[in-house]
């Protein structure tokens, strides 16, 4: 039996919040479409109190930011980027172009073609999430994207030097200091000073996520990466302190961050809830984490691992930390998740910051139909065909002609018929009267 010891806000309350966000974003998109740079600058002043002469950083600005960091800080950034680059390259190497002779004279294949221009959003208003630069900019470059625009909001009234350094070292071609919906819309629709991109990637708050949703179709997006979610699956092989740390470590992201404990031990569940309260008294980010835990935290007790599996797939969380005696049970059977963190020796923070897997992951149950950002998201898998013999063209043409006839597509059918007439041994396809104008 599945039972809740703590529930978060109800679904309707969250839906009401989403409706308000949609309206705000629609207004901003229309305004920027109409007024371009002028509107972008107004929203930057309004939301970030940021009004520089140019949102784009010069090479001198970039060098200044890099030089302000210590050698240790730069080495740490380079170490993290080496892990991300290595895994992204392994993924890229697994994606092979193909061309195969599927029947005599017929060759089919595909090519993985990089997207030409990508806009990467790096959150940085509340926390300077420089790791998002590794995950988006660097991965795009490994994929072969020619033009990568990276943008982040100002931090305490200026460009954050570590974010700037991370974007530059990752290979960004253009670096903007611009945040929120205005940044995402400017990159998508283009303005006189910002050339448009073909795809938007990167996590963000609910407004950034909604902007990407509304812009999808005009540009591509990686996925709907909204407020962070975490699910801890645990049994009595671990303790409440560890579970509480992993829950609050994600709850500090923002006021709307779901943090859920799923366990087969009611004793562990209650110990974790007590630990959360204890840790909130000493956690430096408790003001945010406490609100998030109060409104969106949940504690669910199940009788068996199978029940936890069922509930976990229903939740379809972005991050799933598995600390049970048999974590491979969830690896082998779970189907809806953004990323798995298996065993107590790893955790979501490793994935967020340094270990090499990508931290831009599906939220709001999008894990039911997509995985996270990876090198393949920046590649278009495009097919091609070639027919190299008369016999192959005529044979495929006969089948195609008959299939077109069943669908009443005369023009399609004639495309096939003319190949049968030119390359085949018959003078015509006797049961199908070609369109005279096309046969002439």
N, C-alpha and C positions, 0 to 999 in steps of 0.2 A: 504494500500500500504506500502511495506517495502522499506525504503530508508536509505542510508548510509551517515552520516555526516563525518565519518572518516573511512578509510580502512587501513588494514595492508598490509604487503608485499604480492605480488601475489603468487599463488600456485606454479608456475614454479620455482620461485626463491627459495622457500623452498625445492622443489624437488631436485634442483641442490645441495643445501647444504647437503641433505640426502645422495646423491650419493657419495660425498666426504667422509662423515662419514663412509659409508659402506666399502669403500676401505681401510681406515685406520684400522678399526676393523678387517677385514679379515686378514690383514698382522700380526697384533698382535696375533691373535688366532693361526695362523700357526706357528709363532715363538715360542710361549710358548709350544705348542704341541711338538715341535722339541727339544727345549733346556731347558724346564722346569724352575727350580729355577733361573738359570743363566739369562734367558730372563726376568723373573719377576723382578729380581733385577735391570737389566738395565733399564727397563721401569719405575721403581720406581725412580731411580736416574734421569732419563730424565724428567719425568713429575712432580714429587713432590720433587725432590732434597732430597730424603729420602733413606738412605742406612744403616739401623741398623744391628747389629750383628744377630738379630733374629726378624722377623716380628711379631712373636707371643709374647704377653705380659706374663710375669711371674706373679705369685701371688703377689710377692713383688711390681712389677710395678703397678698392679691393686690397691693394698692397698695404695700405694703412691698417685695415682691419686685421690682416694676417700678421703683420709685425707687432700688433698689440697683444698677441697671444704668446704664452710661454712655450718653450721648446717641448715641455711635457704635454701641454694641451694639444699642440700640433701633432705630436707623435701618437697621442691617443686617437685623434681624428683619423690619422693615416692608418692606424691599426684596424679600427672599425671598418674603414673603407676597403682595406685589403680583404677582410673576411667577406664583406658583401660582394665585392668584385669577383672574388674567387668562386663563390657559389653561383653568382649570376652567369659567369663564364661557363661553368659546368652545365648549367641549364641550357645556355645557348648552344653549346657543343652537342647537346642531346637532340637538337632540332635540325634534322637533316633535310636538305633539298632532295627531291626524288624525281626520277624520270624512268618509267618502266614500260616495256613493250607488253601490253595487256593481252593482245592477240596479234597475229601476224600483220605487220604493217601499221599497227595503231600504237602510238606512244602517248602516255598520259604522265603528267607530273605536277609538282608544285614547287614554288619558290617562297622563301620567307623574306619578305621585303620590309625594311624598317620604315616606320612612319617618318615623314619629313620634318615635322615641327611639333614639339611637345612643350606644354606649359606645366611646370611643377610647382605646386603650392606647398610651402613649408610653414606649418603653424608656428607662431612665435610671439603672440600677444601676451599670453599668461606665462607660458614656459617656452624658453628658446629650444625648440625641438630640432636641433641640428641633425639628429639622426635621420630625419625625413629627407634631408638632402642626399644622404648616401643611398637611401632606399629608392628614390625617384630619379634624381639626376644621373647618378652613377649607373643604375640599371638601364636607363634609356641609352646611355652612351655605349654600354657593353652590347646593346642590341643593334647599335649602328645608327641611331637617330642623328641627323645632321645638325639640327638647330634645337637646342634645349634652352628654354627660358625658365629661370628659377626666380621665385618671388617669395618674400616673407614680410610680415608686418614689422614696423619698428618696435623696438623693445626699450621701454623707458625713454622714448623720445629720440632714439637713434638706431642705426643699423646694428644688429647684434654681431660682434666680430666673429664669434665662433660659427654662427650660421653662415655668414659671408664666406669664411674660410672653407667651411664644408662644401658649400655650393661651388666655389671656385676649384677646389681640389678634386671634386667629383667630376668636373668637366663642363660646367654650365657655360653656355655661349653668351648669355645675357643675364644679368642679375638685377632684379628690381627690388626696391624696398617699398612694398605696397601690400596691404593686407585685406582680408575679408572678402565679401562678395564682390566689391569693386575690382579687386585684383583678378579674380576668376573670370568675371564678365569681360574685363578689358582684354585679357589674353584670348578669350574665345571669339568675341565679335570684332576685335581690333579697334584701334583708335588712330588718329593721325600720328601719334608718337609710339604706339605699340603695335607691331605687325601681328596679325592673328596667327594662332597655332591650329593644328589639326586635332589635338588631343589634350585633355586635361587630366592630370593625375595628382595624387597626394591626399592625405587626410585633412580633416578640418572640423570645425564646430558644426552645429546643426544648420547654420545659415550657408556655410560653404558647401556642405553636402547637398542642400536643397538647390543651390545655384547650379551645381553640376548636374543634378537631376533634370532641371528645367532646360539646361543648355544641351543635354544629350540629344544627338541627332544632328544638330548644327556642328558639333564637334564630337569626337569620341571621348569616352571617359574610361578610367580604369575600373572603377566600381563605386558603389555608394558607401563611402567611408566616413561615417558620421562619428558621434561621440563613442569613445572606447567602451568595450564590453569585456567582462572577464567572467569565466566560469571555473570554479575550483571543484574538481571531482576528487573526493578523498574518502578513505576508510580509516579504521583505527590504527593503521600502521604509521600514521603521522600524528602530530599534536596540534592543538588549537593555536599556539603561537605562530607556527609556520603558515597555517591556513589564513590567519588574520593578517599577517604580513603580506601575503600574496593578494588578498582581497583589497586591502587599503592601498597597496602599491599601485593599483589601477584606479581605485576610487578617487585618488587625488587629481586625476586628469581634469575633471570638471564636475559641475553640479548635476549633470544628467547621465552619469556613468553607471550602468548596471553592473553590480558585483554580486555574484551568486555562488553560494556554497551548496553543493550537492553531495550528500554523504549517506552511507549505510549505518552510521553510528550517531545516535542521538546524543550520546555523551560527548563526542567530538563536536557536534553541532553547538551544544550549549557552551562548551569550553571555548569554542571559536568566538561566539557572540560576546562572551565575557572578555576575551582577549581584545576584541575589536574596541570595546569601550575603554579598556585600560590603555591601549596604544593610542587612541584618539586624544588622550590627555597629554601625551608627550610628542606626538607627531607634528613637525613644523607646518605641514600642509593640512592640519586637522580641520581648519575652517571650511575648506572645500570638501575634503574626504568625508567629514561628518554629515554634511548636507546630502551628499551623494548617497552615502550608506543609508541615511534615514529615509530618503525618498525612493531609492532604486535598489537598495540591497535586499537580497532574499536568502533564506536558509531553508533548504528542502531536504527532508529525510526520506530515504527509500529503504526497502527491505533487502534488496538484492542488487548486484551489479547490473543485471539485466534491466531492472527498473531504472537505474541511473542512466544506462545507455539510452533507453526509450526517452527519458526526460531530457537528456542532453541533446539528442537529435531534434527534439521539439523546440528547445531553446535556440539551437543553431548559433551559438555564441561566436564572437570574433576570436577570442583567446580561450583556450581550454587547457587548464593546468591539471594534469592527472597525477595524483599521488596515492596510488593504491598498490596492493601487493602484486597485481598483474596489470600494469599499464598497457601492455600489448593487447589485452582484450579490447580496449577502446580503440587503439590504433587499427586493429584488424576488423572492427565491426562498426565503428562510428562513421557516419556519412556526412553530417552537417556541422562543419566547423571551419573557422578561418585558418587557425594554426594550432597544432597540438604541442604541448610541452610535457614530456613524459618523464615521470619520476621526480623525487624531491630535490635532486641535484641541479636541475635546471629550473627556469622560471620565465615568466613573460618579459621581465626586464632584460634578460639576456637577448631575447628575440627583438625587443624594441630598440636596443642600443648597439649590439656589437657582434652577436654570434654568427651572423651571415644570412639567415633567412630574412625575408622582407617583412616589415612591420605594417605595411598598408594592407589592411585586411577587411573583409566584408562585415558589415554591421546590419542591424535591423532585419535579421533573418535572411539576408542575402546569401549567406553561406549555404542555403538550400540549393542554389543554382550557380554559384561561382566561387572560385578560390580567390586568393589575394593577388596583389601586384607581383609580377615577376617579369623576367626578360621577354617572355612570349607575348605579353600584353602590348609591347611596342613593335610587334611584328605582324604584318598582314600575310596570311598564308594564301597565296594566289595560285590558282591552277592554270595549266595550259595543256594543249593537246596538239598533236601533229599526226597526220595520216600520210604515209610515204609510198604507198603502192596503189595502183589502179584497182586491184581486186579488193583491197580493204575498203577503199572509198565507196565502191559500188555495193559491197555487202552491207556495210553500215547504213548506206543510203537507202537500201530496200527496207530494212527494218524501220528506219526513221520515217520513211514515207508512209508506211502502213500505220505507224503510231500517230503521226500527224493527222491522217485521215480519220482516225477514231476521235480525235479532238476537234475536228472541223477547222484545222489551221491550214488553209490552202497555201498561203505564202511560205510557211515553214516547210510544207510538203514539197513545194517546188524547189526549195533549196536542196532538198535531198534528191529529187527527181533529176535535176540537171546533172548531178554527179553520177547518177546511175546511167544516164544517156551518154555522158562523155567518157566515163571510165569503165563502164560495164560492157558485157557482151550482148545485152539486149538493146533494142532500139528504143524501147519505152517501157514504162510500167503499165501493163495492159488494163488493169482494173481501175486506174486512177487517171482521169483526164486532166492534164496539166492546164493551168490558166493560160489562155492563148497569148496574152501580152507577155507573160513571163517566158513562154516557150519559144517565142519568136527569135 
